[in-house]
Amino acid sequence: MTNNEIEKRLEILEAEVALLKSKTEKTGNVGKPWYKQIPKFGGNPAYEEATRLGREYRESQKDFEDD
């Protein structure tokens, strides 16, 4: 690979990095850990029902473990 080819690839990569940085800054996720960027499901009736049923099931299994 020639120096000119390397310089062109480097310019392209720098432009792509700048674009990604600008997108990140626009969303306001700068410095936030990935797990805090995941949207929450609260307020979704189906999710709330699944959570409730899962909790009930786990609690019902505790009764069997005690025996």
PDB file of N, CA, C and O in Angstrom, chain B, residues numbered from 101:
ATOM      1  N   MET B 101       0.856  -1.172   0.000  1.00  0.00           N
ATOM      2  CA  MET B 101       0.000   0.000   0.000  1.00  0.00           C
ATOM      3  C   MET B 101       0.903   1.236   0.000  1.00  0.00           C
ATOM      4  O   MET B 101       1.854   1.326   0.776  1.00  0.00           O
ATOM      5  N   THR B 102       0.592   2.164  -0.865  1.00  0.00           N
ATOM      6  CA  THR B 102       1.415   3.372  -0.971  1.00  0.00           C
ATOM      7  C   THR B 102       1.026   4.375   0.103  1.00  0.00           C
ATOM      8  O   THR B 102      -0.021   4.269   0.740  1.00  0.00           O
ATOM      9  N   ASN B 103       1.893   5.335   0.277  1.00  0.00           N
ATOM     10  CA  ASN B 103       1.607   6.393   1.258  1.00  0.00           C
ATOM     11  C   ASN B 103       0.344   7.158   0.900  1.00  0.00           C
ATOM     12  O   ASN B 103      -0.427   7.528   1.785  1.00  0.00           O
ATOM     13  N   ASN B 104       0.123   7.402  -0.394  1.00  0.00           N
ATOM     14  CA  ASN B 104      -1.088   8.118  -0.818  1.00  0.00           C
ATOM     15  C   ASN B 104      -2.351   7.330  -0.471  1.00  0.00           C
ATOM     16  O   ASN B 104      -3.346   7.905  -0.029  1.00  0.00           O
ATOM     17  N   GLU B 105      -2.304   6.010  -0.672  1.00  0.00           N
ATOM     18  CA  GLU B 105      -3.456   5.173  -0.340  1.00  0.00           C
ATOM     19  C   GLU B 105      -3.719   5.182   1.172  1.00  0.00           C
ATOM     20  O   GLU B 105      -4.865   5.255   1.614  1.00  0.00           O
ATOM     21  N   ILE B 106      -2.656   5.109   1.940  1.00  0.00           N
ATOM     22  CA  ILE B 106      -2.792   5.147   3.394  1.00  0.00           C
ATOM     23  C   ILE B 106      -3.374   6.480   3.848  1.00  0.00           C
ATOM     24  O   ILE B 106      -4.246   6.515   4.716  1.00  0.00           O
ATOM     25  N   GLU B 107      -2.900   7.567   3.272  1.00  0.00           N
ATOM     26  CA  GLU B 107      -3.408   8.890   3.630  1.00  0.00           C
ATOM     27  C   GLU B 107      -4.879   9.027   3.282  1.00  0.00           C
ATOM     28  O   GLU B 107      -5.641   9.606   4.057  1.00  0.00           O
ATOM     29  N   LYS B 108      -5.303   8.503   2.120  1.00  0.00           N
ATOM     30  CA  LYS B 108      -6.712   8.562   1.731  1.00  0.00           C
ATOM     31  C   LYS B 108      -7.581   7.764   2.706  1.00  0.00           C
ATOM     32  O   LYS B 108      -8.639   8.229   3.132  1.00  0.00           O
ATOM     33  N   ARG B 109      -7.126   6.563   3.052  1.00  0.00           N
ATOM     34  CA  ARG B 109      -7.896   5.737   3.992  1.00  0.00           C
ATOM     35  C   ARG B 109      -7.986   6.404   5.355  1.00  0.00           C
ATOM     36  O   ARG B 109      -9.022   6.346   6.017  1.00  0.00           O
ATOM     37  N   LEU B 110      -6.897   7.035   5.768  1.00  0.00           N
ATOM     38  CA  LEU B 110      -6.887   7.733   7.048  1.00  0.00           C
ATOM     39  C   LEU B 110      -7.859   8.908   7.030  1.00  0.00           C
ATOM     40  O   LEU B 110      -8.565   9.132   8.013  1.00  0.00           O
ATOM     41  N   GLU B 111      -7.909   9.649   5.954  1.00  0.00           N
ATOM     42  CA  GLU B 111      -8.849  10.769   5.833  1.00  0.00           C
ATOM     43  C   GLU B 111     -10.296  10.274   5.918  1.00  0.00           C
ATOM     44  O   GLU B 111     -11.138  10.888   6.575  1.00  0.00           O
ATOM     45  N   ILE B 112     -10.566   9.158   5.244  1.00  0.00           N
ATOM     46  CA  ILE B 112     -11.919   8.592   5.268  1.00  0.00           C
ATOM     47  C   ILE B 112     -12.286   8.166   6.687  1.00  0.00           C
ATOM     48  O   ILE B 112     -13.386   8.452   7.159  1.00  0.00           O
ATOM     49  N   LEU B 113     -11.369   7.485   7.364  1.00  0.00           N
ATOM     50  CA  LEU B 113     -11.627   7.050   8.732  1.00  0.00           C
ATOM     51  C   LEU B 113     -11.836   8.233   9.671  1.00  0.00           C
ATOM     52  O   LEU B 113     -12.720   8.196  10.527  1.00  0.00           O
ATOM     53  N   GLU B 114     -11.037   9.269   9.518  1.00  0.00           N
ATOM     54  CA  GLU B 114     -11.199  10.461  10.364  1.00  0.00           C
ATOM     55  C   GLU B 114     -12.558  11.101  10.141  1.00  0.00           C
ATOM     56  O   GLU B 114     -13.189  11.563  11.092  1.00  0.00           O
ATOM     57  N   ALA B 115     -13.015  11.134   8.898  1.00  0.00           N
ATOM     58  CA  ALA B 115     -14.326  11.710   8.594  1.00  0.00           C
ATOM     59  C   ALA B 115     -15.435  10.865   9.220  1.00  0.00           C
ATOM     60  O   ALA B 115     -16.399  11.408   9.760  1.00  0.00           O
ATOM     61  N   GLU B 116     -15.302   9.539   9.148  1.00  0.00           N
ATOM     62  CA  GLU B 116     -16.313   8.663   9.733  1.00  0.00           C
ATOM     63  C   GLU B 116     -16.355   8.789  11.258  1.00  0.00           C
ATOM     64  O   GLU B 116     -17.432   8.778  11.854  1.00  0.00           O
ATOM     65  N   VAL B 117     -15.201   8.906  11.876  1.00  0.00           N
ATOM     66  CA  VAL B 117     -15.149   9.080  13.326  1.00  0.00           C
ATOM     67  C   VAL B 117     -15.799  10.405  13.716  1.00  0.00           C
ATOM     68  O   VAL B 117     -16.544  10.470  14.693  1.00  0.00           O
ATOM     69  N   ALA B 118     -15.520  11.447  12.962  1.00  0.00           N
ATOM     70  CA  ALA B 118     -16.121  12.747  13.252  1.00  0.00           C
ATOM     71  C   ALA B 118     -17.651  12.677  13.129  1.00  0.00           C
ATOM     72  O   ALA B 118     -18.372  13.260  13.939  1.00  0.00           O
ATOM     73  N   LEU B 119     -18.131  11.968  12.120  1.00  0.00           N
ATOM     74  CA  LEU B 119     -19.578  11.811  11.938  1.00  0.00           C
ATOM     75  C   LEU B 119     -20.191  11.055  13.118  1.00  0.00           C
ATOM     76  O   LEU B 119     -21.232  11.455  13.638  1.00  0.00           O
ATOM     77  N   LEU B 120     -19.555   9.974  13.539  1.00  0.00           N
ATOM     78  CA  LEU B 120     -20.070   9.206  14.679  1.00  0.00           C
ATOM     79  C   LEU B 120     -20.059  10.033  15.957  1.00  0.00           C
ATOM     80  O   LEU B 120     -20.995   9.962  16.754  1.00  0.00           O
ATOM     81  N   LYS B 121     -19.008  10.815  16.156  1.00  0.00           N
ATOM     82  CA  LYS B 121     -18.940  11.671  17.341  1.00  0.00           C
ATOM     83  C   LYS B 121     -20.064  12.703  17.337  1.00  0.00           C
ATOM     84  O   LYS B 121     -20.681  12.962  18.370  1.00  0.00           O
ATOM     85  N   SER B 122     -20.325  13.286  16.174  1.00  0.00           N
ATOM     86  CA  SER B 122     -21.384  14.298  16.110  1.00  0.00           C
ATOM     87  C   SER B 122     -22.751  13.679  16.369  1.00  0.00           C
ATOM     88  O   SER B 122     -23.599  14.310  16.999  1.00  0.00           O
ATOM     89  N   LYS B 123     -22.980  12.460  15.898  1.00  0.00           N
ATOM     90  CA  LYS B 123     -24.246  11.780  16.161  1.00  0.00           C
ATOM     91  C   LYS B 123     -24.404  11.489  17.647  1.00  0.00           C
ATOM     92  O   LYS B 123     -25.491  11.650  18.202  1.00  0.00           O
ATOM     93  N   THR B 124     -23.338  11.065  18.281  1.00  0.00           N
ATOM     94  CA  THR B 124     -23.375  10.760  19.715  1.00  0.00           C
ATOM     95  C   THR B 124     -23.652  12.015  20.520  1.00  0.00           C
ATOM     96  O   THR B 124     -24.433  11.982  21.472  1.00  0.00           O
ATOM     97  N   GLU B 125     -23.025  13.114  20.152  1.00  0.00           N
ATOM     98  CA  GLU B 125     -23.230  14.372  20.878  1.00  0.00           C
ATOM     99  C   GLU B 125     -24.655  14.874  20.722  1.00  0.00           C
ATOM    100  O   GLU B 125     -25.203  15.463  21.654  1.00  0.00           O
ATOM    101  N   LYS B 126     -25.265  14.655  19.565  1.00  0.00           N
ATOM    102  CA  LYS B 126     -26.637  15.103  19.328  1.00  0.00           C
ATOM    103  C   LYS B 126     -27.638  14.338  20.191  1.00  0.00           C
ATOM    104  O   LYS B 126     -28.636  14.905  20.635  1.00  0.00           O
ATOM    105  N   THR B 127     -27.376  13.053  20.429  1.00  0.00           N
ATOM    106  CA  THR B 127     -28.318  12.248  21.206  1.00  0.00           C
ATOM    107  C   THR B 127     -28.156  12.471  22.700  1.00  0.00           C
ATOM    108  O   THR B 127     -29.028  12.082  23.477  1.00  0.00           O
ATOM    109  N   GLY B 128     -27.073  13.082  23.111  1.00  0.00           N
ATOM    110  CA  GLY B 128     -26.867  13.362  24.528  1.00  0.00           C
ATOM    111  C   GLY B 128     -26.371  12.163  25.315  1.00  0.00           C
ATOM    112  O   GLY B 128     -26.435  12.169  26.544  1.00  0.00           O
ATOM    113  N   ASN B 129     -25.881  11.144  24.642  1.00  0.00           N
ATOM    114  CA  ASN B 129     -25.417   9.937  25.316  1.00  0.00           C
ATOM    115  C   ASN B 129     -23.921   9.962  25.611  1.00  0.00           C
ATOM    116  O   ASN B 129     -23.332   8.925  25.915  1.00  0.00           O
ATOM    117  N   VAL B 130     -23.320  11.108  25.526  1.00  0.00           N
ATOM    118  CA  VAL B 130     -21.884  11.199  25.750  1.00  0.00           C
ATOM    119  C   VAL B 130     -21.579  10.868  27.200  1.00  0.00           C
ATOM    120  O   VAL B 130     -22.143  11.472  28.113  1.00  0.00           O
ATOM    121  N   GLY B 131     -20.702   9.925  27.408  1.00  0.00           N
ATOM    122  CA  GLY B 131     -20.259   9.580  28.743  1.00  0.00           C
ATOM    123  C   GLY B 131     -21.185   8.662  29.521  1.00  0.00           C
ATOM    124  O   GLY B 131     -20.834   8.243  30.624  1.00  0.00           O
ATOM    125  N   LYS B 132     -22.358   8.334  28.986  1.00  0.00           N
ATOM    126  CA  LYS B 132     -23.270   7.434  29.686  1.00  0.00           C
ATOM    127  C   LYS B 132     -22.876   5.992  29.377  1.00  0.00           C
ATOM    128  O   LYS B 132     -22.548   5.678  28.233  1.00  0.00           O
ATOM    129  N   PRO B 133     -22.903   5.113  30.377  1.00  0.00           N
ATOM    130  CA  PRO B 133     -22.636   3.698  30.109  1.00  0.00           C
ATOM    131  C   PRO B 133     -23.713   3.128  29.180  1.00  0.00           C
ATOM    132  O   PRO B 133     -24.835   3.634  29.142  1.00  0.00           O
ATOM    133  N   TRP B 134     -23.377   2.096  28.447  1.00  0.00           N
ATOM    134  CA  TRP B 134     -24.307   1.530  27.467  1.00  0.00           C
ATOM    135  C   TRP B 134     -25.619   1.089  28.106  1.00  0.00           C
ATOM    136  O   TRP B 134     -26.681   1.223  27.498  1.00  0.00           O
ATOM    137  N   TYR B 135     -25.551   0.560  29.334  1.00  0.00           N
ATOM    138  CA  TYR B 135     -26.767   0.028  29.950  1.00  0.00           C
ATOM    139  C   TYR B 135     -27.723   1.130  30.395  1.00  0.00           C
ATOM    140  O   TYR B 135     -28.900   0.861  30.634  1.00  0.00           O
ATOM    141  N   LYS B 136     -27.240   2.356  30.509  1.00  0.00           N
ATOM    142  CA  LYS B 136     -28.135   3.460  30.850  1.00  0.00           C
ATOM    143  C   LYS B 136     -28.737   4.094  29.604  1.00  0.00           C
ATOM    144  O   LYS B 136     -29.626   4.939  29.708  1.00  0.00           O
ATOM    145  N   GLN B 137     -28.265   3.697  28.427  1.00  0.00           N
ATOM    146  CA  GLN B 137     -28.790   4.227  27.177  1.00  0.00           C
ATOM    147  C   GLN B 137     -29.944   3.388  26.644  1.00  0.00           C
ATOM    148  O   GLN B 137     -30.628   3.800  25.707  1.00  0.00           O
ATOM    149  N   ILE B 138     -30.167   2.212  27.236  1.00  0.00           N
ATOM    150  CA  ILE B 138     -31.246   1.338  26.787  1.00  0.00           C
ATOM    151  C   ILE B 138     -32.568   1.881  27.312  1.00  0.00           C
ATOM    152  O   ILE B 138     -32.683   2.165  28.504  1.00  0.00           O
ATOM    153  N   PRO B 139     -33.558   2.029  26.454  1.00  0.00           N
ATOM    154  CA  PRO B 139     -34.839   2.565  26.922  1.00  0.00           C
ATOM    155  C   PRO B 139     -35.511   1.635  27.923  1.00  0.00           C
ATOM    156  O   PRO B 139     -35.360   0.415  27.855  1.00  0.00           O
ATOM    157  N   LYS B 140     -36.228   2.206  28.820  1.00  0.00           N
ATOM    158  CA  LYS B 140     -36.963   1.439  29.823  1.00  0.00           C
ATOM    159  C   LYS B 140     -38.317   1.041  29.255  1.00  0.00           C
ATOM    160  O   LYS B 140     -38.844   1.691  28.351  1.00  0.00           O
ATOM    161  N   PHE B 141     -38.866  -0.032  29.796  1.00  0.00           N
ATOM    162  CA  PHE B 141     -40.141  -0.531  29.303  1.00  0.00           C
ATOM    163  C   PHE B 141     -41.316  -0.106  30.169  1.00  0.00           C
ATOM    164  O   PHE B 141     -42.456  -0.470  29.878  1.00  0.00           O
ATOM    165  N   GLY B 142     -41.067   0.646  31.211  1.00  0.00           N
ATOM    166  CA  GLY B 142     -42.138   1.052  32.111  1.00  0.00           C
ATOM    167  C   GLY B 142     -43.275   1.725  31.382  1.00  0.00           C
ATOM    168  O   GLY B 142     -43.060   2.476  30.430  1.00  0.00           O
ATOM    169  N   GLY B 143     -44.474   1.457  31.826  1.00  0.00           N
ATOM    170  CA  GLY B 143     -45.644   2.065  31.207  1.00  0.00           C
ATOM    171  C   GLY B 143     -46.248   1.220  30.109  1.00  0.00           C
ATOM    172  O   GLY B 143     -47.337   1.533  29.628  1.00  0.00           O
ATOM    173  N   ASN B 144     -45.576   0.160  29.695  1.00  0.00           N
ATOM    174  CA  ASN B 144     -46.098  -0.726  28.674  1.00  0.00           C
ATOM    175  C   ASN B 144     -46.918  -1.811  29.377  1.00  0.00           C
ATOM    176  O   ASN B 144     -46.354  -2.595  30.140  1.00  0.00           O
ATOM    177  N   PRO B 145     -48.228  -1.878  29.144  1.00  0.00           N
ATOM    178  CA  PRO B 145     -49.079  -2.828  29.863  1.00  0.00           C
ATOM    179  C   PRO B 145     -48.643  -4.287  29.702  1.00  0.00           C
ATOM    180  O   PRO B 145     -48.710  -5.058  30.660  1.00  0.00           O
ATOM    181  N   ALA B 146     -48.200  -4.670  28.509  1.00  0.00           N
ATOM    182  CA  ALA B 146     -47.773  -6.053  28.293  1.00  0.00           C
ATOM    183  C   ALA B 146     -46.525  -6.362  29.113  1.00  0.00           C
ATOM    184  O   ALA B 146     -46.412  -7.441  29.694  1.00  0.00           O
ATOM    185  N   TYR B 147     -45.596  -5.420  29.161  1.00  0.00           N
ATOM    186  CA  TYR B 147     -44.376  -5.612  29.954  1.00  0.00           C
ATOM    187  C   TYR B 147     -44.707  -5.681  31.442  1.00  0.00           C
ATOM    188  O   TYR B 147     -44.166  -6.517  32.166  1.00  0.00           O
ATOM    189  N   GLU B 148     -45.589  -4.809  31.889  1.00  0.00           N
ATOM    190  CA  GLU B 148     -45.980  -4.800  33.297  1.00  0.00           C
ATOM    191  C   GLU B 148     -46.638  -6.127  33.682  1.00  0.00           C
ATOM    192  O   GLU B 148     -46.377  -6.661  34.761  1.00  0.00           O
ATOM    193  N   GLU B 149     -47.490  -6.658  32.802  1.00  0.00           N
ATOM    194  CA  GLU B 149     -48.162  -7.933  33.068  1.00  0.00           C
ATOM    195  C   GLU B 149     -47.146  -9.074  33.114  1.00  0.00           C
ATOM    196  O   GLU B 149     -47.212  -9.928  33.998  1.00  0.00           O
ATOM    197  N   ALA B 150     -46.219  -9.090  32.176  1.00  0.00           N
ATOM    198  CA  ALA B 150     -45.186 -10.135  32.168  1.00  0.00           C
ATOM    199  C   ALA B 150     -44.336 -10.064  33.427  1.00  0.00           C
ATOM    200  O   ALA B 150     -43.978 -11.096  33.994  1.00  0.00           O
ATOM    201  N   THR B 151     -44.013  -8.868  33.864  1.00  0.00           N
ATOM    202  CA  THR B 151     -43.240  -8.697  35.095  1.00  0.00           C
ATOM    203  C   THR B 151     -44.010  -9.224  36.296  1.00  0.00           C
ATOM    204  O   THR B 151     -43.447  -9.918  37.144  1.00  0.00           O
ATOM    205  N   ARG B 152     -45.280  -8.901  36.370  1.00  0.00           N
ATOM    206  CA  ARG B 152     -46.114  -9.352  37.482  1.00  0.00           C
ATOM    207  C   ARG B 152     -46.216 -10.877  37.501  1.00  0.00           C
ATOM    208  O   ARG B 152     -46.068 -11.497  38.554  1.00  0.00           O
ATOM    209  N   LEU B 153     -46.467 -11.478  36.339  1.00  0.00           N
ATOM    210  CA  LEU B 153     -46.582 -12.930  36.267  1.00  0.00           C
ATOM    211  C   LEU B 153     -45.261 -13.612  36.630  1.00  0.00           C
ATOM    212  O   LEU B 153     -45.257 -14.633  37.317  1.00  0.00           O
ATOM    213  N   GLY B 154     -44.164 -13.059  36.178  1.00  0.00           N
ATOM    214  CA  GLY B 154     -42.856 -13.616  36.521  1.00  0.00           C
ATOM    215  C   GLY B 154     -42.594 -13.559  38.014  1.00  0.00           C
ATOM    216  O   GLY B 154     -42.076 -14.510  38.599  1.00  0.00           O
ATOM    217  N   ARG B 155     -42.953 -12.442  38.625  1.00  0.00           N
ATOM    218  CA  ARG B 155     -42.783 -12.281  40.074  1.00  0.00           C
ATOM    219  C   ARG B 155     -43.645 -13.305  40.823  1.00  0.00           C
ATOM    220  O   ARG B 155     -43.180 -13.946  41.766  1.00  0.00           O
ATOM    221  N   GLU B 156     -44.910 -13.453  40.391  1.00  0.00           N
ATOM    222  CA  GLU B 156     -45.793 -14.421  41.034  1.00  0.00           C
ATOM    223  C   GLU B 156     -45.236 -15.832  40.915  1.00  0.00           C
ATOM    224  O   GLU B 156     -45.280 -16.599  41.877  1.00  0.00           O
ATOM    225  N   TYR B 157     -44.720 -16.177  39.757  1.00  0.00           N
ATOM    226  CA  TYR B 157     -44.160 -17.516  39.562  1.00  0.00           C
ATOM    227  C   TYR B 157     -42.958 -17.745  40.478  1.00  0.00           C
ATOM    228  O   TYR B 157     -42.864 -18.785  41.129  1.00  0.00           O
ATOM    229  N   ARG B 158     -42.051 -16.789  40.531  1.00  0.00           N
ATOM    230  CA  ARG B 158     -40.868 -16.949  41.393  1.00  0.00           C
ATOM    231  C   ARG B 158     -41.272 -17.077  42.852  1.00  0.00           C
ATOM    232  O   ARG B 158     -40.699 -17.879  43.588  1.00  0.00           O
ATOM    233  N   GLU B 159     -42.251 -16.296  43.270  1.00  0.00           N
ATOM    234  CA  GLU B 159     -42.710 -16.376  44.657  1.00  0.00           C
ATOM    235  C   GLU B 159     -43.371 -17.729  44.934  1.00  0.00           C
ATOM    236  O   GLU B 159     -43.233 -18.262  46.035  1.00  0.00           O
ATOM    237  N   SER B 160     -44.083 -18.290  43.959  1.00  0.00           N
ATOM    238  CA  SER B 160     -44.718 -19.594  44.155  1.00  0.00           C
ATOM    239  C   SER B 160     -43.674 -20.703  44.259  1.00  0.00           C
ATOM    240  O   SER B 160     -43.918 -21.715  44.914  1.00  0.00           O
ATOM    241  N   GLN B 161     -42.533 -20.532  43.633  1.00  0.00           N
ATOM    242  CA  GLN B 161     -41.463 -21.533  43.710  1.00  0.00           C
ATOM    243  C   GLN B 161     -40.788 -21.531  45.069  1.00  0.00           C
ATOM    244  O   GLN B 161     -40.228 -22.548  45.477  1.00  0.00           O
ATOM    245  N   LYS B 162     -40.827 -20.427  45.769  1.00  0.00           N
ATOM    246  CA  LYS B 162     -40.233 -20.352  47.105  1.00  0.00           C
ATOM    247  C   LYS B 162     -40.956 -21.295  48.055  1.00  0.00           C
ATOM    248  O   LYS B 162     -40.331 -21.875  48.943  1.00  0.00           O
ATOM    249  N   ASP B 163     -42.275 -21.459  47.880  1.00  0.00           N
ATOM    250  CA  ASP B 163     -43.051 -22.346  48.737  1.00  0.00           C
ATOM    251  C   ASP B 163     -42.561 -23.796  48.587  1.00  0.00           C
ATOM    252  O   ASP B 163     -42.511 -24.532  49.573  1.00  0.00           O
ATOM    253  N   PHE B 164     -42.202 -24.210  47.365  1.00  0.00           N
ATOM    254  CA  PHE B 164     -41.727 -25.553  47.134  1.00  0.00           C
ATOM    255  C   PHE B 164     -40.317 -25.768  47.692  1.00  0.00           C
ATOM    256  O   PHE B 164     -39.985 -26.872  48.124  1.00  0.00           O
ATOM    257  N   GLU B 165     -39.507 -24.743  47.684  1.00  0.00           N
ATOM    258  CA  GLU B 165     -38.147 -24.849  48.195  1.00  0.00           C
ATOM    259  C   GLU B 165     -38.142 -25.033  49.704  1.00  0.00           C
ATOM    260  O   GLU B 165     -37.238 -25.678  50.236  1.00  0.00           O
ATOM    261  N   ASP B 166     -39.114 -24.492  50.397  1.00  0.00           N
ATOM    262  CA  ASP B 166     -39.169 -24.587  51.845  1.00  0.00           C
ATOM    263  C   ASP B 166     -39.502 -25.997  52.333  1.00  0.00           C
ATOM    264  O   ASP B 166     -39.145 -26.369  53.451  1.00  0.00           O
ATOM    265  N   ASP B 167     -40.188 -26.783  51.494  1.00  0.00           N
ATOM    266  CA  ASP B 167     -40.628 -28.130  51.905  1.00  0.00           C
ATOM    267  C   ASP B 167     -39.488 -29.098  52.050  1.00  0.00           C
ATOM    268  O   ASP B 167     -39.705 -30.262  52.388  1.00  0.00           O
TER     269      ASP B 167
END
